[in-house]
């Protein structure tokens, strides 16, 4: 007698009656019948948008997966939009293991059946059960602007907590700029003399450790290639850190809105890190580092305008039809222009963080997200913020994302509760940055 043991990746999206005992005769009958059916229910694609409020209604969708003994999963999705019905089929390769339930090194192949299989989806994907069957392109994620830069008191910092805390709190896009020095990719803000938090490889190693411990989560990484070096300089940090095991390689270039797979697909296949780069990406040479601006556009970069217009800035001159077929990111990290001793600086406007990261009100991330939804017929895919833990309430940026996703915010945030008032103001940090600049000048002339 044998019982079915399902690989951890599969448990990410389904639970079924896996304890049913089977023998060779039952296995054969199951194979002939096509395997065990597993069903995922959720929502996908905005069905309607209330222009007045910006609220989104999603179409219901049910995906049924059949697990045959050959190790191939075939997913059939059906949905209904008014009088129109649609059906899509996709297939992904993975392993179903048979043996004693529990050991991670079990081997073999096969399937099991029960008299009345009653599969249900209870494991959340990116924190919500509803996301499992929803396409990657139809979810709003909170993004940490300049994620690695969390040095207290440093003008160039944009976050309070380190990357592991960010991910634990719900950040699902990590954005940063990388600099090339001495044949190594470093994480520096503007200048490595101003703020250098270490190598890109070390940062990725920490991210990989988190991915290993959180098998049901999908993240996005957006790399800024500050020095415009060839894409090959980024491959060693990805490979050496172990991130290459998780990076997603798209089936086509570029990916349109309807081309992105469901979150459950990324989890099942283990390709849970979608990596973009702003400049010098070459998907012919390195297919898993995606060219940002052919597949994702941004609202005005480094904004100083509190009205946060939801217009396309990067890439420039993108027509509306193309913009509607791409992912998009709302840059909602308010900056303050500071001039001191002939030096012009853009620094995070920490004095207004509680309003900027608020659920509602002028200049809030909630108002921007709702305005973008009305302007473009769908919510932003990414909400890029500074100091995500600050806001009108604890976790207000995540509450806004939940509203955009039509789910109930679970209220889990953030590191430790910190108000914007407790953070250093931009002017408090000026002396620190001037010292850094002075040191940089001295070192240049030494």
C-alpha positions in Angstrom: 0.0 0.0 0.0 1.3 3.4 -0.9 0.2 7.0 -0.1 0.8 10.0 -2.3 3.5 12.5 -1.4 3.3 15.8 -3.3 6.3 18.0 -3.8 6.3 21.2 -1.7 5.9 23.3 -4.8 2.6 21.7 -5.6 1.3 22.2 -2.1 1.7 25.9 -2.8 -1.6 26.1 -4.6 -3.7 23.0 -3.9 -4.6 20.6 -1.1 -6.4 17.3 -1.9 -7.1 13.9 -0.4 -3.5 12.7 -0.5 -3.7 10.0 2.2 -5.8 7.6 0.1 -4.1 4.2 0.0 -3.4 2.9 -3.5 -2.0 -0.3 -5.1 -0.8 -1.1 -8.6 -4.3 -1.9 -9.8 -5.6 1.4 -8.6 -2.7 3.3 -10.1 -3.4 1.8 -13.4 -7.1 2.7 -13.2 -6.2 6.2 -12.3 -3.8 6.5 -15.2 -6.4 5.4 -17.6 -8.8 7.9 -16.1 -6.4 10.7 -16.5 -5.1 11.3 -13.0 -6.3 13.3 -10.0 -8.2 16.5 -10.6 -7.2 19.5 -8.5 -9.1 22.8 -8.7 -7.9 26.4 -8.1 -10.5 29.1 -7.8 -9.9 32.8 -7.8 -10.3 36.0 -9.9 -8.6 37.3 -12.9 -8.7 40.3 -15.2 -10.7 43.4 -14.2 -14.3 42.9 -15.3 -15.5 46.4 -14.5 -14.2 49.6 -13.0 -16.2 52.2 -11.1 -14.9 55.5 -12.6 -16.1 57.5 -9.6 -14.4 55.5 -6.9 -11.7 53.6 -8.9 -12.9 50.3 -7.4 -12.3 47.2 -9.5 -14.5 44.1 -9.9 -12.7 40.9 -11.1 -14.1 38.1 -13.1 -14.4 34.8 -11.4 -12.2 32.0 -12.7 -11.7 28.3 -11.9 -8.7 26.4 -12.9 -8.7 22.5 -12.9 -5.4 20.7 -12.9 -5.0 17.0 -13.7 -2.0 15.2 -12.3 -1.1 12.2 -14.5 1.6 9.7 -13.7 3.9 11.1 -16.3 4.7 14.2 -14.2 3.0 16.7 -16.5 0.3 19.1 -15.3 -2.4 20.3 -17.7 -4.4 23.3 -16.4 -7.7 24.2 -18.0 -9.3 27.6 -17.0 -12.8 28.7 -17.7 -14.3 32.1 -17.1 -17.4 34.0 -17.9 -17.7 37.7 -18.8 -21.3 38.6 -19.4 -22.4 36.6 -22.4 -18.9 35.7 -23.4 -17.2 32.5 -22.2 -13.5 31.7 -22.7 -11.4 28.6 -22.1 -7.6 28.4 -22.0 -5.2 25.5 -21.7 -1.6 25.5 -20.5 0.9 22.8 -19.6 3.8 22.9 -17.3 6.3 20.2 -16.3 6.8 19.3 -12.6 7.3 16.2 -10.5 4.8 14.4 -8.4 6.5 12.0 -6.0 5.2 8.8 -4.4 6.4 7.3 -1.2 6.0 7.9 2.5 4.4 11.2 3.2 6.9 13.8 4.4 10.5 12.9 3.2 11.7 15.6 0.8 14.0 13.1 -1.0 11.4 10.6 -1.9 11.6 9.2 -5.4 9.3 7.6 -7.9 6.4 8.6 -10.0 2.7 7.8 -9.9 -0.6 9.1 -8.7 -3.3 8.3 -6.2 -7.1 8.5 -6.2 -9.9 8.6 -3.6 -13.5 7.7 -4.0 -14.6 11.4 -3.8 -11.7 13.9 -4.4 -12.6 17.2 -2.9 -9.7 19.5 -3.8 -9.6 23.0 -2.3 -7.2 25.9 -2.5 -6.3 26.9 1.1 -2.6 28.0 0.7 -2.2 31.7 0.0 -0.1 32.9 -2.9 1.7 36.2 -2.0 -0.4 36.4 1.1 -3.9 35.9 -0.5 -5.7 32.8 -1.6 -7.4 34.9 -4.3 -4.0 35.6 -6.0 -3.2 31.9 -6.9 -5.3 31.9 -10.0 -4.8 35.5 -10.9 -2.3 36.5 -13.6 1.0 38.1 -12.4 0.0 41.1 -14.6 -3.3 41.5 -12.8 -2.0 42.2 -9.3 -0.9 45.4 -7.6 2.4 45.0 -5.7 4.1 47.3 -3.2 7.6 48.2 -4.3 10.4 49.4 -2.1 12.2 52.3 -3.8 16.0 51.9 -3.4 15.4 48.8 -1.3 19.0 48.2 -0.1 19.6 51.7 1.1 18.5 51.6 4.8 21.4 53.3 6.6 20.0 55.4 9.4 20.9 59.1 9.2 22.3 58.8 5.6 20.8 61.3 3.2 20.8 58.6 0.4 18.7 56.2 2.4 15.1 55.5 1.2 14.1 52.7 3.6 14.2 52.1 7.3 14.3 48.3 7.4 16.6 45.8 5.7 15.5 43.6 2.8 14.5 40.6 4.8 12.1 42.7 6.9 10.8 44.4 3.8 9.9 41.0 2.3 8.4 39.8 5.6 6.2 42.8 5.7 4.8 42.3 2.2 7.1 44.2 -0.2 7.0 42.3 -3.4 9.2 44.4 -5.7 12.8 45.3 -4.8 14.1 48.3 -6.8 17.6 49.7 -6.6 20.6 51.1 -8.6 23.8 49.1 -9.1 27.3 50.6 -9.9 30.2 48.9 -11.5 33.6 49.4 -9.7 36.7 47.4 -9.7 35.1 44.6 -11.9 32.3 44.2 -9.3 28.7 45.3 -9.1 28.0 47.3 -6.0 24.8 48.7 -4.5 25.5 52.5 -4.3 23.1 55.4 -4.2 24.2 58.1 -6.7 27.8 57.6 -5.8 29.7 54.8 -4.0 31.4 57.6 -1.9 28.0 58.7 -0.7 26.4 55.4 0.2 27.8 51.9 -0.6 25.9 49.0 1.1 28.0 46.2 -0.4 27.9 43.9 -3.4 24.9 43.0 -5.5 25.8 39.3 -5.0 25.6 39.6 -1.2 22.2 41.4 -1.4 20.9 38.6 -3.8 22.2 36.0 -1.4 20.0 37.4 1.3 17.0 37.5 -1.0 17.6 33.9 -2.0 17.6 32.8 1.6 14.2 34.5 2.0 12.8 32.8 -1.1 14.0 29.4 0.2 12.1 30.0 3.4 8.9 31.3 1.7 8.0 28.9 -1.1 4.6 30.4 -1.9 5.8 33.9 -2.7 6.6 35.6 -6.0 8.8 38.7 -6.1 9.9 41.2 -8.7 13.4 42.8 -8.9 14.0 46.0 -10.8 17.7 46.8 -11.3 18.9 50.2 -12.3 22.0 50.0 -14.4 23.5 53.3 -13.3 26.8 53.0 -15.2 25.2 51.5 -18.4 27.5 48.5 -18.4 26.7 45.4 -20.5 24.1 43.0 -19.1 26.7 40.2 -18.7 28.1 42.0 -15.6 24.9 41.2 -13.8 24.9 37.4 -14.5 27.6 36.4 -12.0 25.8 37.9 -9.0 22.6 36.2 -10.0 24.3 32.8 -10.6 26.7 32.9 -7.6 24.0 33.9 -5.2 21.7 31.1 -6.2 19.1 33.4 -7.6 19.4 31.8 -11.0 17.4 28.9 -9.7 14.4 31.1 -9.2 14.5 33.6 -12.1 11.6 33.5 -14.6 12.4 33.2 -18.3 9.5 34.4 -20.4 8.2 32.4 -23.4 8.2 35.5 -25.7 9.8 39.0 -26.0 8.2 41.3 -25.2 5.5 40.1 -22.9 2.1 41.7 -23.2 -0.5 42.0 -20.5 -2.2 38.7 -21.5 1.0 36.8 -21.8 1.9 36.7 -18.1 1.1 33.4 -16.3 -1.0 33.0 -13.1 0.9 33.3 -9.9 0.2 29.6 -9.2 2.1 28.8 -12.3 5.2 30.7 -11.2 5.0 29.0 -7.8 4.5 25.5 -9.2 7.4 25.8 -11.6 9.6 27.5 -8.9 10.4 30.5 -11.1 9.4 33.0 -8.5 11.7 35.9 -9.3 10.8 38.2 -12.2 13.9 40.3 -12.9 13.9 43.6 -14.9 16.7 46.0 -15.8 16.1 49.5 -17.0 19.0 50.0 -19.5 21.3 47.7 -21.5 19.1 44.6 -21.1 19.6 42.1 -23.9 17.1 39.2 -23.8 18.8 37.5 -26.7 22.0 37.2 -24.7 20.5 36.9 -21.2 16.8 35.9 -21.6 16.0 36.0 -17.8 17.0 39.7 -17.3 14.0 41.4 -18.8 14.1 44.7 -20.7 12.1 47.0 -18.5 10.8 49.6 -20.9 9.6 47.3 -23.6 7.3 45.6 -21.0 6.8 48.1 -18.2 6.4 51.8 -18.2 6.7 54.4 -15.3 4.9 57.5 -14.2 7.2 60.6 -13.7 10.5 59.6 -12.1 11.8 61.1 -8.8 8.6 63.1 -8.4 8.5 66.4 -6.6 4.9 67.3 -7.6 2.4 66.2 -4.9 -0.4 65.8 -7.4 1.5 62.8 -8.8 0.1 62.8 -12.4 -0.4 59.3 -13.8 1.2 60.0 -17.1 3.9 58.0 -19.0 7.4 59.4 -18.6 9.6 56.4 -19.2 9.9 55.2 -21.9 9.3 58.5 -23.6 6.8 59.0 -26.5 5.0 55.7 -25.7 1.5 55.8 -27.3 -1.6 54.9 -25.3 -2.3 51.6 -27.1 1.2 50.3 -26.3 1.0 51.6 -22.7 -2.3 49.7 -22.1 -0.6 46.4 -23.1 2.3 46.7 -20.6 2.7 46.5 -16.9 3.1 49.9 -15.3 4.6 51.4 -12.1 3.3 54.4 -10.2 6.3 56.3 -8.8 5.0 57.6 -5.5 8.2 58.5 -3.7 8.0 62.2 -3.0 11.3 64.1 -3.2 12.4 67.5 -2.0 14.7 69.7 -4.0 17.5 71.1 -1.8 20.2 73.5 -2.8 23.1 74.0 -0.4 26.6 75.5 -1.1 26.0 75.3 -4.8 24.9 71.6 -4.7 21.5 70.6 -5.9 20.1 67.5 -4.3 16.9 65.5 -4.5 16.1 63.8 -1.1 13.1 61.9 0.3 10.5 64.3 1.7 10.2 62.6 5.0 8.3 65.5 6.5 5.3 64.6 4.4 5.6 60.8 4.5 2.5 60.2 6.5 0.4 62.1 3.9 2.3 60.6 0.9 1.9 57.0 2.1 -1.7 57.6 3.2 -4.8 55.7 2.1 -6.6 58.9 1.1 -6.1 62.7 0.9 -4.2 65.1 -1.3 -0.9 63.7 -2.4 -1.7 60.2 -1.0 -0.8 56.9 -2.6 -4.5 55.9 -2.3 -5.6 58.9 -4.4 -2.8 58.3 -7.0 -3.7 54.6 -7.3 -7.4 55.4 -7.8 -6.7 58.1 -10.3 -4.4 55.8 -12.3 -7.1 53.2 -12.3 -9.6 55.6 -13.8 -7.0 57.0 -16.3 -5.8 53.6 -17.6 -8.8 51.3 -16.9 -6.8 49.1 -14.5 -4.8 49.6 -11.3 -1.0 50.1 -11.3 1.0 46.9 -11.1 3.6 48.4 -8.8 3.4 51.2 -6.2 6.9 52.5 -5.6 7.4 54.1 -2.2 10.0 55.4 0.2 9.8 54.3 3.9 6.9 52.0 3.3 6.3 51.6 7.0 5.2 55.2 7.4 1.7 56.4 6.5 -1.7 57.4 7.8 -2.1 54.0 9.5 0.2 51.1 10.1 0.7 49.5 6.7 -1.4 52.0 4.8 0.5 51.4 1.6 -0.4 47.7 1.8 -4.0 48.6 2.5 -4.1 50.6 -0.7 -2.6 47.7 -2.7 -5.3 45.4 -1.1 -8.0 47.9 -2.3 -6.6 47.8 -5.8 -6.6 44.0 -5.7 -10.1 43.8 -4.3 -9.0 41.8 -1.3 -9.2 42.4 2.4 -6.0 43.8 3.9 -4.6 41.3 6.5 -3.1 44.1 8.6 0.3 42.5 9.0 2.9 45.3 9.1 5.5 46.6 9.7 8.9 45.8 11.3 8.3 48.1 14.2 5.7 50.9 14.1 7.5 54.1 13.2 6.0 57.5 12.4 7.5 59.8 9.9 8.0 62.3 12.7 10.6 60.1 14.3 12.7 60.0 11.1 15.5 62.5 10.3 14.2 65.3 8.2 16.0 66.1 4.8 17.6 69.2 6.2 18.9 67.3 9.3 20.8 65.0 6.8 22.5 67.8 4.8 25.6 68.0 7.0 26.0 64.3 6.5 25.9 64.3 2.8 28.2 67.4 2.6 30.7 65.4 4.7 30.4 62.5 2.3 30.9 64.8 -0.7 33.9 66.4 0.9 35.5 63.0 1.6 34.8 62.0 -2.0 36.5 65.2 -3.3 39.5 64.6 -1.0 39.9 61.0 -2.1 39.7 62.1 -5.8 42.7 64.4 -5.3 44.8 62.0 -3.3 
